[in-house]
Amino acid sequence: MSLALLPSAVLLVAFSGSAIAGQDEAETCAREQVSNAYPLGWAVRTLTRIDLGQGETCNYLLTLYAGVEYRIASCGDLTTREVDLVLYDGQGQPKAQDVSTGRAGELWFRPPTTATYLLAVRVSERTPPPATQPGVSRSSVATAVMYK
Amino acid sequence: MTRSLRTLSWPALALLLAACGGREEPAPPPPPPPAAPQAIDVDAARANAVNTSLTPSPAEMQTALTRAGIAESLATFMAARTIAVEHANLDQVAVRTGVVIADVVLTAKEAPKETLVARLGDIKKGLELLGGGKDLQATLDELITQVQSDAITRDRLVMEMDELSGAVIPEMEYEAGPRSVPLIQAGSWLEGANLVAAAVRKAQKPEAAGVLLRQPDVVGYFLGYVRGEGSTRAPDQVIDKLEASLKVLQGITGKPTLSAQDVEILYTETESVLKLL
């Protein structure tokens, strides 16, 4: 029952066809990031998805343990040109950011203290919606929180 | 995260590259570096933040315990109890199912096959009662078959359970409503926190509790659902006790440092809820 083998209906419910395609693309990409990380000893806390327009940010609260290493990976659907991740501490100070370009982003962090951190996932750039699908104004972004 | 090159100014970096290369042919300008993130108003950011990834998984609790220098397996502290997931109150079904999920994750490597199969069957039943769809049921059936026929390694089972609780169950919100997923997570966290407290207590390392159990936001998140709108809120012994215990835990887990007495209270409070299940 790997994630790749799950029936898509488990993961994708009640969305239009084009949106579902985007969600599928984002999740497939993020699952691949997780699958690549497993052999290196990483385990997954969560793999969740959100839809964002260009310039929009989703903030995730994360309880992170001191001494545990974290790897956070996001991947947008094929309409996503640039996804950016920044991890902030409880005072709002940036502690880590992804430095890659493109629809996938990743950051690593080993917290000095156990606390609640805030992960900002932002779609900085996306392709304009195709003329045939003018209503598709958001990109799906799947985010995996991994640890070891 | 290492990004030492980014600390150089771009003119300085260009000079450095020119010095290394020594060619007169001008190189195309490098792409501009992403702007260094600025500090944010964290209260404003938290106001609309998503909590789906807030709670550590039971397996992650075990990892954190080991990193904190306590070598015990959480499974060794697990009480020999059978938790029935079926109940008229769906909040209870969710909490009970979450506890059983934690039990499977934490014992997957050493539990007898029959025990695992029974617990996976309980999870399937609980998720079905909560409105989990047929695909989810089929997924659990497949997992049960694989365990029964030894077609899955125990390491792989741990991974599959991580994915089940971290990726598949959160999607149940669409089918089972917004309350079920947080209450499943609450059940798993409650079991994990109880076992961590037991391990810290045995190791006599209360200082480790500050690393392992300081999670006031997690407790607050669960409290919001236990007493929130949409709850059945008919008098219910377990849910009422859970709410009372979470209120106590919220005070303790928010302390900057935790004492041996705090650990004792945390253990007692979580144990008192689990004993009612």
HADDOCK unambig.tbl for C-alpha pairs under 7 A between the chains (distance, minus, plus):
assign (segid A and resid 1 and name CA) (segid B and resid 139 and name CA) 6.33 0.50 0.50
assign (segid A and resid 1 and name CA) (segid B and resid 143 and name CA) 6.49 0.50 0.50
assign (segid A and resid 1 and name CA) (segid B and resid 160 and name CA) 6.52 0.50 0.50
assign (segid A and resid 2 and name CA) (segid B and resid 160 and name CA) 6.27 0.50 0.50
assign (segid A and resid 7 and name CA) (segid B and resid 135 and name CA) 6.46 0.50 0.50
assign (segid A and resid 10 and name CA) (segid B and resid 135 and name CA) 5.79 0.50 0.50
assign (segid A and resid 10 and name CA) (segid B and resid 136 and name CA) 6.33 0.50 0.50
assign (segid A and resid 11 and name CA) (segid B and resid 168 and name CA) 6.72 0.50 0.50
assign (segid A and resid 11 and name CA) (segid B and resid 171 and name CA) 6.04 0.50 0.50
assign (segid A and resid 44 and name CA) (segid B and resid 162 and name CA) 6.33 0.50 0.50
assign (segid A and resid 44 and name CA) (segid B and resid 163 and name CA) 6.75 0.50 0.50
assign (segid A and resid 45 and name CA) (segid B and resid 56 and name CA) 6.68 0.50 0.50
assign (segid A and resid 45 and name CA) (segid B and resid 57 and name CA) 5.80 0.50 0.50
assign (segid A and resid 45 and name CA) (segid B and resid 162 and name CA) 6.71 0.50 0.50
assign (segid A and resid 45 and name CA) (segid B and resid 166 and name CA) 5.36 0.50 0.50
assign (segid A and resid 46 and name CA) (segid B and resid 53 and name CA) 5.94 0.50 0.50
assign (segid A and resid 46 and name CA) (segid B and resid 166 and name CA) 3.91 0.50 0.50
assign (segid A and resid 46 and name CA) (segid B and resid 167 and name CA) 5.40 0.50 0.50
assign (segid A and resid 47 and name CA) (segid B and resid 166 and name CA) 5.98 0.50 0.50
assign (segid A and resid 47 and name CA) (segid B and resid 167 and name CA) 4.70 0.50 0.50
assign (segid A and resid 48 and name CA) (segid B and resid 167 and name CA) 6.21 0.50 0.50
assign (segid A and resid 58 and name CA) (segid B and resid 49 and name CA) 6.98 0.50 0.50
assign (segid A and resid 59 and name CA) (segid B and resid 45 and name CA) 6.65 0.50 0.50
assign (segid A and resid 59 and name CA) (segid B and resid 49 and name CA) 4.67 0.50 0.50
assign (segid A and resid 59 and name CA) (segid B and resid 50 and name CA) 6.07 0.50 0.50
assign (segid A and resid 60 and name CA) (segid B and resid 49 and name CA) 5.29 0.50 0.50
assign (segid A and resid 60 and name CA) (segid B and resid 50 and name CA) 4.71 0.50 0.50
assign (segid A and resid 60 and name CA) (segid B and resid 51 and name CA) 6.21 0.50 0.50
assign (segid A and resid 60 and name CA) (segid B and resid 53 and name CA) 6.83 0.50 0.50
assign (segid A and resid 61 and name CA) (segid B and resid 49 and name CA) 6.22 0.50 0.50
assign (segid A and resid 61 and name CA) (segid B and resid 50 and name CA) 6.14 0.50 0.50
assign (segid A and resid 61 and name CA) (segid B and resid 51 and name CA) 5.60 0.50 0.50
assign (segid A and resid 61 and name CA) (segid B and resid 53 and name CA) 6.65 0.50 0.50
assign (segid A and resid 61 and name CA) (segid B and resid 54 and name CA) 5.22 0.50 0.50
assign (segid A and resid 62 and name CA) (segid B and resid 53 and name CA) 5.80 0.50 0.50
assign (segid A and resid 62 and name CA) (segid B and resid 54 and name CA) 4.16 0.50 0.50
assign (segid A and resid 62 and name CA) (segid B and resid 55 and name CA) 6.97 0.50 0.50
assign (segid A and resid 63 and name CA) (segid B and resid 54 and name CA) 5.30 0.50 0.50
assign (segid A and resid 63 and name CA) (segid B and resid 55 and name CA) 6.15 0.50 0.50
assign (segid A and resid 63 and name CA) (segid B and resid 56 and name CA) 6.63 0.50 0.50
assign (segid A and resid 65 and name CA) (segid B and resid 64 and name CA) 6.46 0.50 0.50
assign (segid A and resid 65 and name CA) (segid B and resid 211 and name CA) 6.59 0.50 0.50
assign (segid A and resid 65 and name CA) (segid B and resid 212 and name CA) 6.95 0.50 0.50
assign (segid A and resid 66 and name CA) (segid B and resid 211 and name CA) 6.22 0.50 0.50
assign (segid A and resid 67 and name CA) (segid B and resid 67 and name CA) 5.89 0.50 0.50
assign (segid A and resid 68 and name CA) (segid B and resid 64 and name CA) 6.07 0.50 0.50
assign (segid A and resid 68 and name CA) (segid B and resid 67 and name CA) 6.66 0.50 0.50
assign (segid A and resid 90 and name CA) (segid B and resid 42 and name CA) 6.87 0.50 0.50
assign (segid A and resid 91 and name CA) (segid B and resid 42 and name CA) 6.28 0.50 0.50
assign (segid A and resid 92 and name CA) (segid B and resid 39 and name CA) 5.30 0.50 0.50
assign (segid A and resid 92 and name CA) (segid B and resid 40 and name CA) 4.87 0.50 0.50
assign (segid A and resid 92 and name CA) (segid B and resid 41 and name CA) 6.00 0.50 0.50
assign (segid A and resid 92 and name CA) (segid B and resid 42 and name CA) 4.76 0.50 0.50
assign (segid A and resid 93 and name CA) (segid B and resid 39 and name CA) 4.64 0.50 0.50
assign (segid A and resid 93 and name CA) (segid B and resid 40 and name CA) 6.73 0.50 0.50
assign (segid A and resid 94 and name CA) (segid B and resid 37 and name CA) 6.37 0.50 0.50
assign (segid A and resid 94 and name CA) (segid B and resid 38 and name CA) 6.74 0.50 0.50
assign (segid A and resid 94 and name CA) (segid B and resid 39 and name CA) 5.98 0.50 0.50
assign (segid A and resid 96 and name CA) (segid B and resid 1 and name CA) 6.49 0.50 0.50
assign (segid A and resid 108 and name CA) (segid B and resid 1 and name CA) 5.85 0.50 0.50
assign (segid A and resid 109 and name CA) (segid B and resid 1 and name CA) 6.51 0.50 0.50
assign (segid A and resid 114 and name CA) (segid B and resid 211 and name CA) 5.41 0.50 0.50
assign (segid A and resid 114 and name CA) (segid B and resid 214 and name CA) 6.95 0.50 0.50
assign (segid A and resid 115 and name CA) (segid B and resid 215 and name CA) 7.00 0.50 0.50
assign (segid A and resid 148 and name CA) (segid B and resid 63 and name CA) 6.96 0.50 0.50
